[in-house]
Amino acid sequence: MSITDLKYLTAYIIPVCAVFGVLYPAELSYLTPIVTFGIVPILELFTPEFTQNLSDTDKASKATHPFFNWLLYFNLPLVYFILGLSLYTIEFQVLTTTQILGVVLSVGIVLGSNGINVAHELGHRENQWSQLASKFLLLPSHYTHFTIEHNFGHHAKVSTPEDPATAKLNQSVYSFWFNSSIRQYLNAWQLQKQLLRAKNKKFWSIHNSMLINTALQLVYLSLLFILFSWQTALLAISMGVVGFLLLESINYIEHYGLLRKQRKSGRYFPVKEIHSWNSNHLLGRILLYELTRHSDHHYRANKNYQLLDYYSTSPELPYGYPTSILIAFIPPLWFAIMNPKVPKDMRELALNQLKQVT
């Protein structure tokens, strides 16, 4: 570990902004969305991209250093502290509708960036504590099914029509939200059944993670209505919706229009670094624990975030993640910018599939 690794502390900027927004709602309730989707995109326009990869020696020293793991684990108490503080503030302070909306958006962004995103990283770890932390980070966003579908579904089916988390060419982000969130949940149940059959385990058992996830989700929702008024409980649910829609927006820009070819047997060619959009904008990289080096994550899913590499062969987003998400909210603009950047062979493959459907 070196002094430069402290850059990952920057990932706490978003939750710190949310804390200030909750404590001072009259002045700062919108600080988090302004920083995330205003200041960060502007800074990324004037800061260079960093494509350097770590040397093998550096990778060896960073691979097992506890600093990188504790940076992730600290998000668990931090996320719940911010969630609890915001709900207490809404319940017991007099806020305007505009201020409440700002708090909901702010906490929702935290649930997506420091909740689901960190859960995604921990969910790829095999140890029990990482899996447990991942589950509880997903809970406030109502996405406890994510790890099963992501690990066993998305990583196997990415860049194919069978993957709900791969956006089709000319599909709007709004259509994608609806399609991806529903299909991923249904897929998670199907994958869980397959995993149980493979291990010769019964559906009604503690080995059924989807049952446990559902029970946790129901307990969480029940506690919201027990501890707070129904209005505050509904706002907490809305925060979770903002969180998972942020995740789905990221899914949208990460794989938009990219497809794998099929062999004559019908099987798809293996996932490579060309099947995810990459971004090397430094600020976005460290705010999201290197999620923007998504090409290498799918190419080598067992790599920890601090070890991910850049590949010159990976398709590159023209802007960082926050800017790309904002552009995606305007579908005609997104299509105009991104469709020509989709590799020609993948674009032709996508257009042929669209013709077959119609």
N, C-alpha and C positions, 0 to 999 in steps of 0.2 A: 504493500500500500504506500502511496506517495501523497504529498500535499495536494496534488491536482485531483485526487479522488474525492476531496471534500466538495467538489463541484456538485455531487449528488445531493448535498444538503439543500440545494436550490429547489429540489422537488417539494420542499415544505413551504414554498412561497404561496402556493394556492391555498392550503389550509390556514396559514397565518392570515392571509387576506380575509378568509371567511370568518375567522375569529374576530377580527376587527369589525367586520361587517355586522356580526351579530351583537357585539358589545356596543357599537355606535350606529344603530340602524338608521337614524335620522340623517347621518352624513355619509356613511360608508356601506350601506346595505348592498350596493351594486359594485363594490370594489372588486370582488372576485371575477364576475363576468367581464368587467372592464379590463382587468389585467390579463385574463386568459384570452379573450377574443378581441382585445383592442391594443394594449401595450405590447404584448408578446409578438403578435403578427407584425407590428410596426418595427420592433427591434430586429426581427428576423429578416426584414427587408434590407437592413443595413449591416448585418453581421454575416461573416463568411460561413460557408459550410465546411465541416471538418470530416475528411474522409480517411484520416489516418487510422490504421489498425494497431493493436497492441502487438509487441513482439512476443515470441513464445516464452521468453523469460518473465516478462511482465504478466502474461496470462497465468503462468504457474504460480506467481506470488499472490495474485489477486483471486485465484479460483476458490480458495478455501478460507480467505480472510474473513473473520466474523463481522467486520465493519459493514460489509455489503448486505449481509443478512439482517443485521439489527436495524439498518436503515429501513428495511421493508417491515419488520415486525413492529416497529414503533408506530406505524400507520394504524395499527389496530386500536390501541387506546386513543390515539389522536382523532380518528374518525368518529368513534363513539362519544368522545368528549364534545366535539363540535356538534354532533347530532343532538346530544342531550342538552347542551347549552342553548342551541337554537330553539328547541321545542319548549324549554323552560321560559325563554324570552318571549316567544309567541304567546304562551299560555298566561303569563303573569304580567306582561307589560302591554301598554296600549300602543299598538303600532297601526299605521295607516295601511291600506290595502297595497299601496305602492311599495312600502317598506317590507311588508310580508312577502310580496313577490320577489323582491331582491334577495331576501334571506333564503327563500325556497330555491331560487336559481343558484345562489352561492353554495349552499349545502349540497345541492344536487350535483354540482360540478365536482365538489370534493368527493362525493360518493362514487362518481365515475372515475376520476383521475387517481385518487389516493385510496379508493376502495376497490372497485372492480379491477382497475389496472394492476394494482399490487396483488390482488387475489389471483389474477391471471398468472403472474410470475410465480407466486408461491404454489399455485395449483399444479405447476409442472414438477415441483419437488416431490420426492417419494416419501419423505419422512412424515410421521404422523402429525407433528406440531405444525408444519407448514400447511398440510392439508386442512387441519382444524382452523388455523388462522385464516386461510383462504375462504373457508365456508362462512365464517363470521364476518368477513369483510364484504362478502356478497349479499349477506342477509338484508341489510337496510335498503338495497336496490332490488329486492325481490328476485334475485338471479342466482339462487343457490344451485340451480341445475346447470349453471354455466360450465363448471369444471368438467363434468362428465361429457357434455356435448362438445365442448371445445377440444378436450384432449383426445377423445375417441371418435368424434365425428368430424369436426372442422379440420383437424390436422390430417385426417385420412382423405377427406373429400375436397379439400380446398382447391379452388380454381377448376371446379367442375359444376355442371348444372345441378348435381345432387346436393351441393353444399348451400344451405340457406344463408350462410355468412359471407358468401361471395356474390357481390352485386353484379348483375348482368349489364351488358352494354346498353346504354340508353334507358336504364332503370333509374327513376328518381330516388333520392334519399328517403322521401316520404313513403313511397311504395315499399322501399327496402325495409324501413322500420317495421312496418306491419308484417311483411312476409317473413323477415328474418327472426323477429322475436317470437312469433307463434310457432314457426317450424322448428326453431331450435329447442323450444320447450317440449314439443311433441317428440322430436328426435331423441332428446335426453331420456325419455321413458323407454323408447324402443331400444336404445343402446344399453340401458340398465338391465332390461330383460335379457338381452344377449349376453351381457357380462355374467348375470346370475346363472344362465344356462351353461355357460362355459365353465363355471366353477361348481356346477351342480348344487347351487344354493336355491332355497325357496324364495318365492316372491315376498311372502309375509315373514320377513326376518330382519335382523339388525344389519345384515349384509346388503340390504337394499338401500343404497344411499339416497335414492329419490324419495323413498318413504320418510327417511330421517329428515331430509331437506324440507319436505312438505310440512312435517310436524314442527320443525323449527320456524318455518315461515308463518304458520298459524299461531304459534306461541308469540312470536314477535308482533304480529298484527293485533293479537288479543291484548298484549301488554300496552300497546299504544292507546287503545280505547279504555283500558282500565286506569292507566296513569294520567291520561290527559282527556280533555274534552273531545267530542267527536270531530269538531272543526280542526283542532290541532292534529289529531290523529290522521285526518284526511290530508293535511298539509305534509305530514311526515311521509305518507304514501306517495304524495306528489313529488317530494324530494327524490324518492327512490326511482320514480318514473323518469325524472330528469337525468338521474345517474345512468340508467340503462339505455336511455336514448342517446346519451353521449357515447356510450360504448358502441352502440349500433352505428352511430355516425362515423366512428373510427373504423369499425369493420368495413363500412361502405367505402371509405377512401383507401383502405389497405389492399383491397383486391379487385377494385372496380374494373370490369371488362377483361380480366386476365383469365385465360383458360389453358388447361393442359390437353394435349392431343391424346387420342385413344389408339391403342394397338389394334391389329386385326382381330385379336381375341376379345376385344371389348374393354380390356383393362386399360387404365390410364398410365401414361408415362410417369415416372417418379416425380415428386415435388422437388423443384430446384429453386435457386436464388432468383430466378426470373419470374416466379409466380406470386410475388408480392411487391407492392409499391414501397419504395424506400425513401427515407428523408434523412439528410445529414445536417439539418439545421441544428446547431449545438444546443440552443436554449430549449427547443422542443424535445430534443433527445434526453436531456437530463431531467426535465420536468416530468417526463413519463418513463423514467428508468429505462432508457434506450428502446422503448417500444417501437420507435420510428425506424430502427434498424430491423424492420419486420421481415425483410427478405431472408436474412440469416437465421432469424428465429424459426421460420418455417423450414428452412433447409436443414438446420440442426437444432431441433426443439429442446434438446437436453442441455443447451448452453445457458448459463446464468447471464443475466442482463449485462453485467460489467464486462463480459468477454465477447459480446457480439461483434461481428466483422462487417465491413463494407465491401461490396462487390461491384466492380465497374460494370458488370453485365446485368445488374439489377435495374429494373425500370425505376426512374426517379420522379417523385412528385415535384412539380415546379415550385411549390411553396411548402412551408412547414405544416404540421397537422392542424393547428388552430385556424390558419388562413384557409387551408384546404376545406375544412369543415364549413366555414362561412361561405365559401364559393359553392359548395355542394348544396347549400340551402337555396341557391338560385339555379335550378336544374338547367335551363338553357345555357347559362354561362359556364357551368361545369362541363356540359357536353361539348361546348365549343372549345374549351381549353384541353380537356382530357381525351376526348375521342381520337384526335390525331396522334396522341402520345401512346395509345395502346399499340403494342407491336403489331405489325401488319398481318402476320400469320394468325395471331390471336383475334384480331379484329375480323378477319375473313371467316374464321371459325365461328365467332359469335354471330355474325350476320347470317351465316348458313343455318345456324341453329334457330335463329329467329324466323327464317323463311319456313323451316320445317314445322314450327309451332303454328304459324299463320296459314 
